[in-house]
Amino acid sequence: MPTPIYYHFKQRFNVPARKAFEWCTTYTPGDHALMGAKDAGRKIEHITDRTIILTDTFSIGADNQIEKQKLVQIYPDILFWTNTHINGPAIHSQFIYQITAETDNISNLDFRGLFLDYGDKKISESDTAKLVEETCKEDARAWKLLAKAMEQDIC
């Protein structure tokens, strides 16, 4: 049985909420390059105008190719979207995103994650707490990079 890792953080954007939302939900094959992943690839399949399947491939180490499929559901009226892993090492993990306006030109991302860790062994509560902290820091760090890229693109 997987270990559930629940975590939450906020990221500030120095751009209006609607523009931040549109930037975050306009997927491109080169998205991984924003975070320095040179060998990553992305296939984008539009099921409907609000439903997308993303297939991401990348390498871990010299010989380990990983593929993840994610179902993204977009709710533009409320600046909200979900990302559910439907294939890959984090299958059934789900991530929820909402953009809110702080002012006319500043917005915030409210991120909530459920990462399912499918390690071979059951881990202790203290190890789970460490994994929660590490996972949250890693994702928050990625969103700091994305915030910089967004501000450069929009401003």
C-alpha positions as CSV (number, residue, x, y, z in Angstrom):
1,M,0.0,0.0,0.0
2,P,1.4,3.4,-0.9
3,T,2.3,6.1,1.7
4,P,0.2,9.2,1.2
5,I,2.2,12.5,1.3
6,Y,-0.1,15.5,1.8
7,Y,1.4,18.9,1.5
8,H,0.5,22.5,0.8
9,F,2.3,25.8,-0.1
10,K,1.6,29.2,-1.6
11,Q,3.6,31.0,-4.4
12,R,3.3,34.7,-5.1
13,F,3.2,35.9,-8.7
14,N,3.9,39.5,-9.6
15,V,1.3,39.3,-12.4
16,P,-2.5,39.6,-12.5
17,A,-4.4,36.5,-11.6
18,R,-6.0,35.8,-15.0
19,K,-2.7,36.2,-16.8
20,A,-1.0,33.8,-14.2
21,F,-3.7,31.2,-14.7
22,E,-3.5,31.4,-18.5
23,W,0.3,31.1,-18.3
24,C,0.1,28.1,-16.0
25,T,-2.5,26.2,-18.0
26,T,-1.0,26.8,-21.5
27,Y,1.0,23.6,-21.9
28,T,3.8,23.3,-24.4
29,P,6.3,20.5,-25.3
30,G,9.2,22.6,-23.9
31,D,7.7,23.2,-20.4
32,H,10.3,21.1,-18.6
33,A,13.1,23.3,-20.0
34,L,11.8,26.1,-17.7
35,M,13.1,24.1,-14.7
36,G,16.4,22.9,-16.3
37,A,15.3,19.4,-17.5
38,K,17.2,19.2,-20.7
39,D,16.3,15.6,-21.6
40,A,12.6,15.8,-20.8
41,G,9.8,15.6,-23.4
42,R,6.1,16.3,-23.3
43,K,3.3,15.1,-25.5
44,I,0.0,17.1,-25.2
45,E,-3.3,15.5,-26.1
46,H,-6.4,17.8,-25.9
47,I,-9.4,15.6,-25.0
48,T,-11.7,18.7,-24.7
49,D,-11.0,22.4,-24.4
50,R,-10.7,21.9,-20.6
51,T,-9.4,18.3,-20.4
52,I,-5.8,17.4,-21.3
53,I,-3.6,14.4,-21.1
54,L,0.1,15.2,-20.6
55,T,2.7,12.5,-21.3
56,D,6.0,13.4,-19.8
57,T,9.2,11.5,-20.4
58,F,12.6,12.1,-18.7
59,S,15.7,10.2,-17.6
60,I,16.8,9.5,-14.0
61,G,20.4,8.4,-14.2
62,A,22.1,7.0,-17.3
63,D,19.7,4.1,-18.1
64,N,16.4,4.8,-16.4
65,Q,13.7,6.4,-18.7
66,I,10.5,7.4,-16.9
67,E,7.1,8.1,-18.4
68,K,4.3,9.8,-16.5
69,Q,0.8,10.4,-17.8
70,K,-1.3,13.1,-16.2
71,L,-5.0,14.0,-16.6
72,V,-5.4,17.7,-16.3
73,Q,-8.8,19.3,-15.8
74,I,-9.1,23.1,-16.1
75,Y,-11.7,25.3,-14.6
76,P,-11.1,28.8,-16.1
77,D,-14.1,30.5,-14.4
78,I,-12.6,30.0,-11.0
79,L,-8.8,30.0,-12.0
80,F,-8.5,26.3,-10.8
81,W,-7.1,23.1,-12.2
82,T,-6.3,19.6,-11.2
83,N,-3.5,17.2,-12.2
84,T,-4.0,13.5,-11.6
85,H,-1.3,11.0,-12.4
86,I,-2.9,8.2,-14.4
87,N,0.3,6.3,-15.3
88,G,3.8,6.1,-14.0
89,P,5.6,5.9,-10.7
90,A,3.3,8.3,-8.9
91,I,0.0,6.8,-10.3
92,H,-3.1,8.2,-8.6
93,S,-1.3,11.1,-7.0
94,Q,-3.3,14.3,-7.4
95,F,-2.4,18.0,-7.3
96,I,-4.8,20.9,-7.0
97,Y,-4.0,24.5,-8.0
98,Q,-5.9,27.7,-7.5
99,I,-4.9,31.2,-8.5
100,T,-6.3,34.1,-6.5
101,A,-5.8,37.9,-6.9
102,E,-4.0,39.7,-4.1
103,T,-4.2,43.1,-6.0
104,D,-4.8,44.0,-9.6
105,N,-1.2,43.1,-10.5
106,I,-0.2,40.5,-7.9
107,S,-1.6,37.0,-7.5
108,N,-1.0,33.8,-5.5
109,L,-1.0,30.1,-6.3
110,D,-2.5,27.9,-3.6
111,F,-1.1,24.4,-4.2
112,R,-2.3,21.3,-2.5
113,G,-0.6,17.9,-3.2
114,L,-1.3,14.3,-2.6
115,F,1.8,12.4,-3.6
116,L,1.5,8.6,-3.3
117,D,4.9,7.0,-2.5
118,Y,5.0,3.4,-3.7
119,G,8.2,2.4,-1.9
120,D,8.7,-1.2,-1.2
121,K,8.5,-0.9,2.6
122,K,6.2,0.8,5.1
123,I,7.9,3.9,6.5
124,S,7.7,5.3,10.0
125,E,5.8,8.5,10.9
126,S,9.0,10.4,11.3
127,D,10.3,9.3,7.9
128,T,6.9,10.2,6.4
129,A,7.2,13.7,8.0
130,K,10.6,14.1,6.4
131,L,9.3,13.0,3.1
132,V,6.4,15.5,3.4
133,E,8.9,18.3,4.1
134,E,11.3,17.3,1.3
135,T,8.5,16.9,-1.3
136,C,7.0,20.3,-0.4
137,K,10.4,22.0,-0.5
138,E,11.1,20.4,-3.9
139,D,7.8,21.5,-5.5
140,A,7.9,24.9,-3.9
141,R,11.4,25.4,-5.3
142,A,10.1,24.4,-8.8
143,W,7.3,26.9,-8.5
144,K,9.7,29.7,-7.6
145,L,11.5,29.0,-10.9
146,L,8.2,29.0,-12.7
147,A,7.2,32.3,-11.1
148,K,10.4,33.9,-12.4
149,A,9.9,32.5,-15.9
150,M,6.2,33.7,-15.8
151,E,7.2,37.2,-14.8
152,Q,9.8,37.4,-17.5
153,D,7.3,36.2,-20.1
154,I,4.4,38.5,-19.0
155,C,6.1,41.6,-17.7
